[in-house]
């Protein structure tokens, strides 16, 4: 069981390290929230029509 925990810990740390070193441009929180709001608004408009 300890070996599994150690293996998982090593895998997890490697994933975090890779994510932190990733130089690709990400999506900002503002962009995500704007897209979510647009989806909510579109859904509400579609539901309000008879």
mmCIF entry with sequence, helices, sheets and N, C-alpha, C, O atoms, coordinates in Angstrom:
data_MODEL
# 
_entry.id   MODEL 
# 
_entity.id                         1 
_entity.type                       polymer 
_entity.pdbx_number_of_molecules   1 
# 
_entity_poly.entity_id                      1 
_entity_poly.type                           'polypeptide(L)' 
_entity_poly.nstd_linkage                   no 
_entity_poly.nstd_monomer                   no 
_entity_poly.pdbx_seq_one_letter_code       
;(UNK)(UNK)(UNK)(UNK)(UNK)(UNK)(UNK)(UNK)(UNK)(UNK)(UNK)(UNK)(UNK)(UNK)(UNK)(UNK)
(UNK)(UNK)(UNK)(UNK)(UNK)(UNK)(UNK)(UNK)(UNK)(UNK)(UNK)(UNK)(UNK)(UNK)(UNK)(UNK)
(UNK)(UNK)(UNK)(UNK)(UNK)(UNK)(UNK)(UNK)(UNK)(UNK)(UNK)(UNK)(UNK)(UNK)(UNK)(UNK)
(UNK)(UNK)
;
_entity_poly.pdbx_seq_one_letter_code_can   XXXXXXXXXXXXXXXXXXXXXXXXXXXXXXXXXXXXXXXXXXXXXXXXXX 
_entity_poly.pdbx_strand_id                 A 
# 
loop_
_entity_poly_seq.entity_id 
_entity_poly_seq.num 
_entity_poly_seq.mon_id 
_entity_poly_seq.hetero 
1 1  UNK n 
1 2  UNK n 
1 3  UNK n 
1 4  UNK n 
1 5  UNK n 
1 6  UNK n 
1 7  UNK n 
1 8  UNK n 
1 9  UNK n 
1 10 UNK n 
1 11 UNK n 
1 12 UNK n 
1 13 UNK n 
1 14 UNK n 
1 15 UNK n 
1 16 UNK n 
1 17 UNK n 
1 18 UNK n 
1 19 UNK n 
1 20 UNK n 
1 21 UNK n 
1 22 UNK n 
1 23 UNK n 
1 24 UNK n 
1 25 UNK n 
1 26 UNK n 
1 27 UNK n 
1 28 UNK n 
1 29 UNK n 
1 30 UNK n 
1 31 UNK n 
1 32 UNK n 
1 33 UNK n 
1 34 UNK n 
1 35 UNK n 
1 36 UNK n 
1 37 UNK n 
1 38 UNK n 
1 39 UNK n 
1 40 UNK n 
1 41 UNK n 
1 42 UNK n 
1 43 UNK n 
1 44 UNK n 
1 45 UNK n 
1 46 UNK n 
1 47 UNK n 
1 48 UNK n 
1 49 UNK n 
1 50 UNK n 
# 
_struct_asym.id          A 
_struct_asym.entity_id   1 
# 
loop_
_struct_conf.conf_type_id 
_struct_conf.id 
_struct_conf.pdbx_PDB_helix_id 
_struct_conf.beg_label_comp_id 
_struct_conf.beg_label_asym_id 
_struct_conf.beg_label_seq_id 
_struct_conf.pdbx_beg_PDB_ins_code 
_struct_conf.end_label_comp_id 
_struct_conf.end_label_asym_id 
_struct_conf.end_label_seq_id 
_struct_conf.pdbx_end_PDB_ins_code 
_struct_conf.beg_auth_comp_id 
_struct_conf.beg_auth_asym_id 
_struct_conf.beg_auth_seq_id 
_struct_conf.end_auth_comp_id 
_struct_conf.end_auth_asym_id 
_struct_conf.end_auth_seq_id 
_struct_conf.pdbx_PDB_helix_class 
_struct_conf.details 
_struct_conf.pdbx_PDB_helix_length 
HELX_P HELX_P1 AA1 UNK A 2  ? UNK A 21 ? UNK A 2  UNK A 21 1 ? 20 
HELX_P HELX_P2 AA2 UNK A 29 ? UNK A 48 ? UNK A 29 UNK A 48 1 ? 20 
# 
_struct_conf_type.id          HELX_P 
_struct_conf_type.criteria    ? 
_struct_conf_type.reference   ? 
# 
loop_
_atom_site.group_PDB 
_atom_site.id 
_atom_site.type_symbol 
_atom_site.label_atom_id 
_atom_site.label_alt_id 
_atom_site.label_comp_id 
_atom_site.label_asym_id 
_atom_site.label_entity_id 
_atom_site.label_seq_id 
_atom_site.pdbx_PDB_ins_code 
_atom_site.Cartn_x 
_atom_site.Cartn_y 
_atom_site.Cartn_z 
_atom_site.occupancy 
_atom_site.B_iso_or_equiv 
_atom_site.pdbx_formal_charge 
_atom_site.auth_seq_id 
_atom_site.auth_comp_id 
_atom_site.auth_asym_id 
_atom_site.auth_atom_id 
_atom_site.pdbx_PDB_model_num 
ATOM 1   N N  . UNK A 1 1  ? 0.821   -1.185 0.000   1.00 0.00 ? 1  UNK A N  1 
ATOM 2   C CA . UNK A 1 1  ? 0.000   0.000  0.000   1.00 0.00 ? 1  UNK A CA 1 
ATOM 3   C C  . UNK A 1 1  ? 0.872   1.259  0.000   1.00 0.00 ? 1  UNK A C  1 
ATOM 4   O O  . UNK A 1 1  ? 0.547   2.226  -0.689  1.00 0.00 ? 1  UNK A O  1 
ATOM 5   N N  . UNK A 1 2  ? 1.949   1.264  0.744   1.00 0.00 ? 2  UNK A N  1 
ATOM 6   C CA . UNK A 1 2  ? 2.844   2.413  0.791   1.00 0.00 ? 2  UNK A CA 1 
ATOM 7   C C  . UNK A 1 2  ? 3.493   2.643  -0.563  1.00 0.00 ? 2  UNK A C  1 
ATOM 8   O O  . UNK A 1 2  ? 3.719   3.786  -0.961  1.00 0.00 ? 2  UNK A O  1 
ATOM 9   N N  . UNK A 1 3  ? 3.794   1.562  -1.274  1.00 0.00 ? 3  UNK A N  1 
ATOM 10  C CA . UNK A 1 3  ? 4.402   1.694  -2.593  1.00 0.00 ? 3  UNK A CA 1 
ATOM 11  C C  . UNK A 1 3  ? 3.423   2.366  -3.560  1.00 0.00 ? 3  UNK A C  1 
ATOM 12  O O  . UNK A 1 3  ? 3.823   3.188  -4.385  1.00 0.00 ? 3  UNK A O  1 
ATOM 13  N N  . UNK A 1 4  ? 2.142   2.011  -3.454  1.00 0.00 ? 4  UNK A N  1 
ATOM 14  C CA . UNK A 1 4  ? 1.124   2.633  -4.303  1.00 0.00 ? 4  UNK A CA 1 
ATOM 15  C C  . UNK A 1 4  ? 0.995   4.120  -3.988  1.00 0.00 ? 4  UNK A C  1 
ATOM 16  O O  . UNK A 1 4  ? 0.872   4.943  -4.895  1.00 0.00 ? 4  UNK A O  1 
ATOM 17  N N  . UNK A 1 5  ? 1.024   4.457  -2.716  1.00 0.00 ? 5  UNK A N  1 
ATOM 18  C CA . UNK A 1 5  ? 0.925   5.850  -2.303  1.00 0.00 ? 5  UNK A CA 1 
ATOM 19  C C  . UNK A 1 5  ? 2.128   6.637  -2.808  1.00 0.00 ? 5  UNK A C  1 
ATOM 20  O O  . UNK A 1 5  ? 1.985   7.769  -3.270  1.00 0.00 ? 5  UNK A O  1 
ATOM 21  N N  . UNK A 1 6  ? 3.287   6.049  -2.722  1.00 0.00 ? 6  UNK A N  1 
ATOM 22  C CA . UNK A 1 6  ? 4.502   6.724  -3.212  1.00 0.00 ? 6  UNK A CA 1 
ATOM 23  C C  . UNK A 1 6  ? 4.468   6.896  -4.726  1.00 0.00 ? 6  UNK A C  1 
ATOM 24  O O  . UNK A 1 6  ? 4.871   7.934  -5.251  1.00 0.00 ? 6  UNK A O  1 
ATOM 25  N N  . UNK A 1 7  ? 3.988   5.880  -5.414  1.00 0.00 ? 7  UNK A N  1 
ATOM 26  C CA . UNK A 1 7  ? 3.896   5.963  -6.873  1.00 0.00 ? 7  UNK A CA 1 
ATOM 27  C C  . UNK A 1 7  ? 2.896   7.043  -7.274  1.00 0.00 ? 7  UNK A C  1 
ATOM 28  O O  . UNK A 1 7  ? 3.153   7.822  -8.192  1.00 0.00 ? 7  UNK A O  1 
ATOM 29  N N  . UNK A 1 8  ? 1.764   7.087  -6.592  1.00 0.00 ? 8  UNK A N  1 
ATOM 30  C CA . UNK A 1 8  ? 0.766   8.113  -6.895  1.00 0.00 ? 8  UNK A CA 1 
ATOM 31  C C  . UNK A 1 8  ? 1.323   9.504  -6.603  1.00 0.00 ? 8  UNK A C  1 
ATOM 32  O O  . UNK A 1 8  ? 1.131   10.429 -7.392  1.00 0.00 ? 8  UNK A O  1 
ATOM 33  N N  . UNK A 1 9  ? 2.007   9.651  -5.483  1.00 0.00 ? 9  UNK A N  1 
ATOM 34  C CA . UNK A 1 9  ? 2.592   10.939 -5.112  1.00 0.00 ? 9  UNK A CA 1 
ATOM 35  C C  . UNK A 1 9  ? 3.580   11.402 -6.179  1.00 0.00 ? 9  UNK A C  1 
ATOM 36  O O  . UNK A 1 9  ? 3.577   12.574 -6.556  1.00 0.00 ? 9  UNK A O  1 
ATOM 37  N N  . UNK A 1 10 ? 4.410   10.510 -6.660  1.00 0.00 ? 10 UNK A N  1 
ATOM 38  C CA . UNK A 1 10 ? 5.391   10.853 -7.699  1.00 0.00 ? 10 UNK A CA 1 
ATOM 39  C C  . UNK A 1 10 ? 4.677   11.247 -8.985  1.00 0.00 ? 10 UNK A C  1 
ATOM 40  O O  . UNK A 1 10 ? 5.063   12.219 -9.635  1.00 0.00 ? 10 UNK A O  1 
ATOM 41  N N  . UNK A 1 11 ? 3.639   10.501 -9.359  1.00 0.00 ? 11 UNK A N  1 
ATOM 42  C CA . UNK A 1 11 ? 2.875   10.816 -10.569 1.00 0.00 ? 11 UNK A CA 1 
ATOM 43  C C  . UNK A 1 11 ? 2.214   12.182 -10.429 1.00 0.00 ? 11 UNK A C  1 
ATOM 44  O O  . UNK A 1 11 ? 2.274   13.001 -11.346 1.00 0.00 ? 11 UNK A O  1 
ATOM 45  N N  . UNK A 1 12 ? 1.584   12.427 -9.283  1.00 0.00 ? 12 UNK A N  1 
ATOM 46  C CA . UNK A 1 12 ? 0.884   13.682 -9.053  1.00 0.00 ? 12 UNK A CA 1 
ATOM 47  C C  . UNK A 1 12 ? 1.849   14.865 -9.112  1.00 0.00 ? 12 UNK A C  1 
ATOM 48  O O  . UNK A 1 12 ? 1.556   15.878 -9.746  1.00 0.00 ? 12 UNK A O  1 
ATOM 49  N N  . UNK A 1 13 ? 2.984   14.737 -8.459  1.00 0.00 ? 13 UNK A N  1 
ATOM 50  C CA . UNK A 1 13 ? 3.975   15.814 -8.474  1.00 0.00 ? 13 UNK A CA 1 
ATOM 51  C C  . UNK A 1 13 ? 4.469   16.092 -9.889  1.00 0.00 ? 13 UNK A C  1 
ATOM 52  O O  . UNK A 1 13 ? 4.692   17.246 -10.256 1.00 0.00 ? 13 UNK A O  1 
ATOM 53  N N  . UNK A 1 14 ? 4.640   15.042 -10.680 1.00 0.00 ? 14 UNK A N  1 
ATOM 54  C CA . UNK A 1 14 ? 5.075   15.218 -12.068 1.00 0.00 ? 14 UNK A CA 1 
ATOM 55  C C  . UNK A 1 14 ? 4.013   15.955 -12.881 1.00 0.00 ? 14 UNK A C  1 
ATOM 56  O O  . UNK A 1 14 ? 4.343   16.796 -13.717 1.00 0.00 ? 14 UNK A O  1 
ATOM 57  N N  . UNK A 1 15 ? 2.743   15.642 -12.640 1.00 0.00 ? 15 UNK A N  1 
ATOM 58  C CA . UNK A 1 15 ? 1.651   16.314 -13.341 1.00 0.00 ? 15 UNK A CA 1 
ATOM 59  C C  . UNK A 1 15 ? 1.611   17.797 -12.992 1.00 0.00 ? 15 UNK A C  1 
ATOM 60  O O  . UNK A 1 15 ? 1.454   18.644 -13.872 1.00 0.00 ? 15 UNK A O  1 
ATOM 61  N N  . UNK A 1 16 ? 1.753   18.105 -11.719 1.00 0.00 ? 16 UNK A N  1 
ATOM 62  C CA . UNK A 1 16 ? 1.741   19.499 -11.270 1.00 0.00 ? 16 UNK A CA 1 
ATOM 63  C C  . UNK A 1 16 ? 2.925   20.253 -11.861 1.00 0.00 ? 16 UNK A C  1 
ATOM 64  O O  . UNK A 1 16 ? 2.774   21.384 -12.323 1.00 0.00 ? 16 UNK A O  1 
ATOM 65  N N  . UNK A 1 17 ? 4.100   19.636 -11.849 1.00 0.00 ? 17 UNK A N  1 
ATOM 66  C CA . UNK A 1 17 ? 5.310   20.267 -12.402 1.00 0.00 ? 17 UNK A CA 1 
ATOM 67  C C  . UNK A 1 17 ? 5.124   20.555 -13.886 1.00 0.00 ? 17 UNK A C  1 
ATOM 68  O O  . UNK A 1 17 ? 5.467   21.638 -14.361 1.00 0.00 ? 17 UNK A O  1 
ATOM 69  N N  . UNK A 1 18 ? 4.584   19.590 -14.612 1.00 0.00 ? 18 UNK A N  1 
ATOM 70  C CA . UNK A 1 18 ? 4.362   19.764 -16.046 1.00 0.00 ? 18 UNK A CA 1 
ATOM 71  C C  . UNK A 1 18 ? 3.359   20.891 -16.300 1.00 0.00 ? 18 UNK A C  1 
ATOM 72  O O  . UNK A 1 18 ? 3.544   21.684 -17.223 1.00 0.00 ? 18 UNK A O  1 
ATOM 73  N N  . UNK A 1 19 ? 2.322   20.967 -15.506 1.00 0.00 ? 19 UNK A N  1 
ATOM 74  C CA . UNK A 1 19 ? 1.327   22.023 -15.676 1.00 0.00 ? 19 UNK A CA 1 
ATOM 75  C C  . UNK A 1 19 ? 1.925   23.395 -15.399 1.00 0.00 ? 19 UNK A C  1 
ATOM 76  O O  . UNK A 1 19 ? 1.644   24.356 -16.115 1.00 0.00 ? 19 UNK A O  1 
ATOM 77  N N  . UNK A 1 20 ? 2.742   23.485 -14.371 1.00 0.00 ? 20 UNK A N  1 
ATOM 78  C CA . UNK A 1 20 ? 3.364   24.766 -14.042 1.00 0.00 ? 20 UNK A CA 1 
ATOM 79  C C  . UNK A 1 20 ? 4.359   25.216 -15.096 1.00 0.00 ? 20 UNK A C  1 
ATOM 80  O O  . UNK A 1 20 ? 4.554   26.414 -15.298 1.00 0.00 ? 20 UNK A O  1 
ATOM 81  N N  . UNK A 1 21 ? 4.985   24.271 -15.762 1.00 0.00 ? 21 UNK A N  1 
ATOM 82  C CA . UNK A 1 21 ? 5.976   24.595 -16.786 1.00 0.00 ? 21 UNK A CA 1 
ATOM 83  C C  . UNK A 1 21 ? 5.377   24.772 -18.181 1.00 0.00 ? 21 UNK A C  1 
ATOM 84  O O  . UNK A 1 21 ? 6.082   25.148 -19.117 1.00 0.00 ? 21 UNK A O  1 
ATOM 85  N N  . UNK A 1 22 ? 4.090   24.504 -18.320 1.00 0.00 ? 22 UNK A N  1 
ATOM 86  C CA . UNK A 1 22 ? 3.421   24.608 -19.614 1.00 0.00 ? 22 UNK A CA 1 
ATOM 87  C C  . UNK A 1 22 ? 3.379   26.069 -20.052 1.00 0.00 ? 22 UNK A C  1 
ATOM 88  O O  . UNK A 1 22 ? 2.792   26.906 -19.366 1.00 0.00 ? 22 UNK A O  1 
ATOM 89  N N  . UNK A 1 23 ? 3.996   26.380 -21.190 1.00 0.00 ? 23 UNK A N  1 
ATOM 90  C CA . UNK A 1 23 ? 4.098   27.760 -21.659 1.00 0.00 ? 23 UNK A CA 1 
ATOM 91  C C  . UNK A 1 23 ? 2.942   28.167 -22.562 1.00 0.00 ? 23 UNK A C  1 
ATOM 92  O O  . UNK A 1 23 ? 2.858   29.324 -22.975 1.00 0.00 ? 23 UNK A O  1 
ATOM 93  N N  . UNK A 1 24 ? 2.056   27.235 -22.870 1.00 0.00 ? 24 UNK A N  1 
ATOM 94  C CA . UNK A 1 24 ? 0.922   27.587 -23.732 1.00 0.00 ? 24 UNK A CA 1 
ATOM 95  C C  . UNK A 1 24 ? 0.025   28.605 -23.028 1.00 0.00 ? 24 UNK A C  1 
ATOM 96  O O  . UNK A 1 24 ? -0.073  28.638 -21.801 1.00 0.00 ? 24 UNK A O  1 
ATOM 97  N N  . UNK A 1 25 ? -0.616  29.425 -23.840 1.00 0.00 ? 25 UNK A N  1 
ATOM 98  C CA . UNK A 1 25 ? -1.535  30.419 -23.282 1.00 0.00 ? 25 UNK A CA 1 
ATOM 99  C C  . UNK A 1 25 ? -2.775  29.702 -22.761 1.00 0.00 ? 25 UNK A C  1 
ATOM 100 O O  . UNK A 1 25 ? -3.316  28.808 -23.412 1.00 0.00 ? 25 UNK A O  1 
ATOM 101 N N  . UNK A 1 26 ? -3.201  30.100 -21.604 1.00 0.00 ? 26 UNK A N  1 
ATOM 102 C CA . UNK A 1 26 ? -4.388  29.507 -21.007 1.00 0.00 ? 26 UNK A CA 1 
ATOM 103 C C  . UNK A 1 26 ? -5.611  30.390 -21.214 1.00 0.00 ? 26 UNK A C  1 
ATOM 104 O O  . UNK A 1 26 ? -5.536  31.438 -21.856 1.00 0.00 ? 26 UNK A O  1 
ATOM 105 N N  . UNK A 1 27 ? -6.707  29.962 -20.675 1.00 0.00 ? 27 UNK A N  1 
ATOM 106 C CA . UNK A 1 27 ? -7.941  30.725 -20.719 1.00 0.00 ? 27 UNK A CA 1 
ATOM 107 C C  . UNK A 1 27 ? -8.099  31.416 -19.383 1.00 0.00 ? 27 UNK A C  1 
ATOM 108 O O  . UNK A 1 27 ? -8.021  30.783 -18.331 1.00 0.00 ? 27 UNK A O  1 
ATOM 109 N N  . UNK A 1 28 ? -8.319  32.710 -19.429 1.00 0.00 ? 28 UNK A N  1 
ATOM 110 C CA . UNK A 1 28 ? -8.455  33.445 -18.181 1.00 0.00 ? 28 UNK A CA 1 
ATOM 111 C C  . UNK A 1 28 ? -9.803  33.164 -17.545 1.00 0.00 ? 28 UNK A C  1 
ATOM 112 O O  . UNK A 1 28 ? -10.737 32.720 -18.212 1.00 0.00 ? 28 UNK A O  1 
ATOM 113 N N  . UNK A 1 29 ? -9.895  33.423 -16.260 1.00 0.00 ? 29 UNK A N  1 
ATOM 114 C CA . UNK A 1 29 ? -11.136 33.233 -15.526 1.00 0.00 ? 29 UNK A CA 1 
ATOM 115 C C  . UNK A 1 29 ? -12.209 34.159 -16.093 1.00 0.00 ? 29 UNK A C  1 
ATOM 116 O O  . UNK A 1 29 ? -13.380 33.784 -16.150 1.00 0.00 ? 29 UNK A O  1 
ATOM 117 N N  . UNK A 1 30 ? -11.829 35.345 -16.506 1.00 0.00 ? 30 UNK A N  1 
ATOM 118 C CA . UNK A 1 30 ? -12.780 36.304 -17.067 1.00 0.00 ? 30 UNK A CA 1 
ATOM 119 C C  . UNK A 1 30 ? -13.384 35.746 -18.364 1.00 0.00 ? 30 UNK A C  1 
ATOM 120 O O  . UNK A 1 30 ? -14.591 35.846 -18.583 1.00 0.00 ? 30 UNK A O  1 
ATOM 121 N N  . UNK A 1 31 ? -12.538 35.160 -19.220 1.00 0.00 ? 31 UNK A N  1 
ATOM 122 C CA . UNK A 1 31 ? -13.038 34.583 -20.469 1.00 0.00 ? 31 UNK A CA 1 
ATOM 123 C C  . UNK A 1 31 ? -14.005 33.435 -20.203 1.00 0.00 ? 31 UNK A C  1 
ATOM 124 O O  . UNK A 1 31 ? -15.028 33.314 -20.877 1.00 0.00 ? 31 UNK A O  1 
ATOM 125 N N  . UNK A 1 32 ? -13.690 32.610 -19.242 1.00 0.00 ? 32 UNK A N  1 
ATOM 126 C CA . UNK A 1 32 ? -14.561 31.478 -18.910 1.00 0.00 ? 32 UNK A CA 1 
ATOM 127 C C  . UNK A 1 32 ? -15.898 31.982 -18.394 1.00 0.00 ? 32 UNK A C  1 
ATOM 128 O O  . UNK A 1 32 ? -16.947 31.476 -18.793 1.00 0.00 ? 32 UNK A O  1 
ATOM 129 N N  . UNK A 1 33 ? -15.874 32.974 -17.509 1.00 0.00 ? 33 UNK A N  1 
ATOM 130 C CA . UNK A 1 33 ? -17.110 33.502 -16.940 1.00 0.00 ? 33 UNK A CA 1 
ATOM 131 C C  . UNK A 1 33 ? -17.959 34.209 -17.997 1.00 0.00 ? 33 UNK A C  1 
ATOM 132 O O  . UNK A 1 33 ? -19.187 34.127 -17.958 1.00 0.00 ? 33 UNK A O  1 
ATOM 133 N N  . UNK A 1 34 ? -17.319 34.899 -18.935 1.00 0.00 ? 34 UNK A N  1 
ATOM 134 C CA . UNK A 1 34 ? -18.069 35.543 -20.012 1.00 0.00 ? 34 UNK A CA 1 
ATOM 135 C C  . UNK A 1 34 ? -18.748 34.504 -20.898 1.00 0.00 ? 34 UNK A C  1 
ATOM 136 O O  . UNK A 1 34 ? -19.904 34.679 -21.283 1.00 0.00 ? 34 UNK A O  1 
ATOM 137 N N  . UNK A 1 35 ? -18.044 33.436 -21.219 1.00 0.00 ? 35 UNK A N  1 
ATOM 138 C CA . UNK A 1 35 ? -18.631 32.373 -22.040 1.00 0.00 ? 35 UNK A CA 1 
ATOM 139 C C  . UNK A 1 35 ? -19.780 31.695 -21.303 1.00 0.00 ? 35 UNK A C  1 
ATOM 140 O O  . UNK A 1 35 ? -20.807 31.384 -21.907 1.00 0.00 ? 35 UNK A O  1 
ATOM 141 N N  . UNK A 1 36 ? -19.617 31.466 -20.010 1.00 0.00 ? 36 UNK A N  1 
ATOM 142 C CA . UNK A 1 36 ? -20.676 30.842 -19.217 1.00 0.00 ? 36 UNK A CA 1 
ATOM 143 C C  . UNK A 1 36 ? -21.895 31.755 -19.164 1.00 0.00 ? 36 UNK A C  1 
ATOM 144 O O  . UNK A 1 36 ? -23.025 31.283 -19.292 1.00 0.00 ? 36 UNK A O  1 
ATOM 145 N N  . UNK A 1 37 ? -21.683 33.042 -18.978 1.00 0.00 ? 37 UNK A N  1 
ATOM 146 C CA . UNK A 1 37 ? -22.807 33.981 -18.919 1.00 0.00 ? 37 UNK A CA 1 
ATOM 147 C C  . UNK A 1 37 ? -23.531 34.051 -20.254 1.00 0.00 ? 37 UNK A C  1 
ATOM 148 O O  . UNK A 1 37 ? -24.759 34.139 -20.294 1.00 0.00 ? 37 UNK A O  1 
ATOM 149 N N  . UNK A 1 38 ? -22.777 34.010 -21.348 1.00 0.00 ? 38 UNK A N  1 
ATOM 150 C CA . UNK A 1 38 ? -23.395 34.017 -22.674 1.00 0.00 ? 38 UNK A CA 1 
ATOM 151 C C  . UNK A 1 38 ? -24.259 32.773 -22.870 1.00 0.00 ? 38 UNK A C  1 
ATOM 152 O O  . UNK A 1 38 ? -25.344 32.857 -23.445 1.00 0.00 ? 38 UNK A O  1 
ATOM 153 N N  . UNK A 1 39 ? -23.792 31.641 -22.403 1.00 0.00 ? 39 UNK A N  1 
ATOM 154 C CA . UNK A 1 39 ? -24.563 30.408 -22.501 1.00 0.00 ? 39 UNK A CA 1 
ATOM 155 C C  . UNK A 1 39 ? -25.825 30.496 -21.650 1.00 0.00 ? 39 UNK A C  1 
ATOM 156 O O  . UNK A 1 39 ? -26.897 30.078 -22.089 1.00 0.00 ? 39 UNK A O  1 
ATOM 157 N N  . UNK A 1 40 ? -25.709 31.028 -20.452 1.00 0.00 ? 40 UNK A N  1 
ATOM 158 C CA . UNK A 1 40 ? -26.881 31.201 -19.574 1.00 0.00 ? 40 UNK A CA 1 
ATOM 159 C C  . UNK A 1 40 ? -27.894 32.135 -20.230 1.00 0.00 ? 40 UNK A C  1 
ATOM 160 O O  . UNK A 1 40 ? -29.088 31.838 -20.262 1.00 0.00 ? 40 UNK A O  1 
ATOM 161 N N  . UNK A 1 41 ? -27.418 33.254 -20.748 1.00 0.00 ? 41 UNK A N  1 
ATOM 162 C CA . UNK A 1 41 ? -28.310 34.220 -21.389 1.00 0.00 ? 41 UNK A CA 1 
ATOM 163 C C  . UNK A 1 41 ? -29.016 33.610 -22.594 1.00 0.00 ? 41 UNK A C  1 
ATOM 164 O O  . UNK A 1 41 ? -30.219 33.806 -22.768 1.00 0.00 ? 41 UNK A O  1 
ATOM 165 N N  . UNK A 1 42 ? -28.289 32.877 -23.421 1.00 0.00 ? 42 UNK A N  1 
ATOM 166 C CA . UNK A 1 42 ? -28.877 32.247 -24.600 1.00 0.00 ? 42 UNK A CA 1 
ATOM 167 C C  . UNK A 1 42 ? -29.925 31.220 -24.198 1.00 0.00 ? 42 UNK A C  1 
ATOM 168 O O  . UNK A 1 42 ? -30.970 31.112 -24.839 1.00 0.00 ? 42 UNK A O  1 
ATOM 169 N N  . UNK A 1 43 ? -29.652 30.473 -23.151 1.00 0.00 ? 43 UNK A N  1 
ATOM 170 C CA . UNK A 1 43 ? -30.603 29.470 -22.676 1.00 0.00 ? 43 UNK A CA 1 
ATOM 171 C C  . UNK A 1 43 ? -31.862 30.143 -22.150 1.00 0.00 ? 43 UNK A C  1 
ATOM 172 O O  . UNK A 1 43 ? -32.972 29.697 -22.440 1.00 0.00 ? 43 UNK A O  1 
ATOM 173 N N  . UNK A 1 44 ? -31.699 31.209 -21.382 1.00 0.00 ? 44 UNK A N  1 
ATOM 174 C CA . UNK A 1 44 ? -32.862 31.935 -20.848 1.00 0.00 ? 44 UNK A CA 1 
ATOM 175 C C  . UNK A 1 44 ? -33.702 32.525 -21.979 1.00 0.00 ? 44 UNK A C  1 
ATOM 176 O O  . UNK A 1 44 ? -34.931 32.480 -21.924 1.00 0.00 ? 44 UNK A O  1 
ATOM 177 N N  . UNK A 1 45 ? -33.060 33.069 -22.988 1.00 0.00 ? 45 UNK A N  1 
ATOM 178 C CA . UNK A 1 45 ? -33.802 33.651 -24.109 1.00 0.00 ? 45 UNK A CA 1 
ATOM 179 C C  . UNK A 1 45 ? -34.579 32.572 -24.838 1.00 0.00 ? 45 UNK A C  1 
ATOM 180 O O  . UNK A 1 45 ? -35.710 32.808 -25.262 1.00 0.00 ? 45 UNK A O  1 
ATOM 181 N N  . UNK A 1 46 ? -34.006 31.418 -24.989 1.00 0.00 ? 46 UNK A N  1 
ATOM 182 C CA . UNK A 1 46 ? -34.675 30.319 -25.670 1.00 0.00 ? 46 UNK A CA 1 
ATOM 183 C C  . UNK A 1 46 ? -35.862 29.788 -24.876 1.00 0.00 ? 46 UNK A C  1 
ATOM 184 O O  . UNK A 1 46 ? -36.849 29.337 -25.457 1.00 0.00 ? 46 UNK A O  1 
ATOM 185 N N  . UNK A 1 47 ? -35.770 29.841 -23.561 1.00 0.00 ? 47 UNK A N  1 
ATOM 186 C CA . UNK A 1 47 ? -36.853 29.338 -22.713 1.00 0.00 ? 47 UNK A CA 1 
ATOM 187 C C  . UNK A 1 47 ? -37.995 30.340 -22.579 1.00 0.00 ? 47 UNK A C  1 
ATOM 188 O O  . UNK A 1 47 ? -39.129 29.951 -22.300 1.00 0.00 ? 47 UNK A O  1 
ATOM 189 N N  . UNK A 1 48 ? -37.706 31.628 -22.777 1.00 0.00 ? 48 UNK A N  1 
ATOM 190 C CA . UNK A 1 48 ? -38.740 32.635 -22.577 1.00 0.00 ? 48 UNK A CA 1 
ATOM 191 C C  . UNK A 1 48 ? -39.672 32.757 -23.788 1.00 0.00 ? 48 UNK A C  1 
ATOM 192 O O  . UNK A 1 48 ? -40.719 33.399 -23.701 1.00 0.00 ? 48 UNK A O  1 
ATOM 193 N N  . UNK A 1 49 ? -39.298 32.148 -24.909 1.00 0.00 ? 49 UNK A N  1 
ATOM 194 C CA . UNK A 1 49 ? -40.147 32.201 -26.101 1.00 0.00 ? 49 UNK A CA 1 
ATOM 195 C C  . UNK A 1 49 ? -41.263 31.176 -25.970 1.00 0.00 ? 49 UNK A C  1 
ATOM 196 O O  . UNK A 1 49 ? -41.034 30.062 -25.498 1.00 0.00 ? 49 UNK A O  1 
ATOM 197 N N  . UNK A 1 50 ? -42.487 31.554 -26.393 1.00 0.00 ? 50 UNK A N  1 
ATOM 198 C CA . UNK A 1 50 ? -43.627 30.619 -26.302 1.00 0.00 ? 50 UNK A CA 1 
ATOM 199 C C  . UNK A 1 50 ? -43.539 29.490 -27.287 1.00 0.00 ? 50 UNK A C  1 
ATOM 200 O O  . UNK A 1 50 ? -44.422 28.633 -27.325 1.00 0.00 ? 50 UNK A O  1 
# 
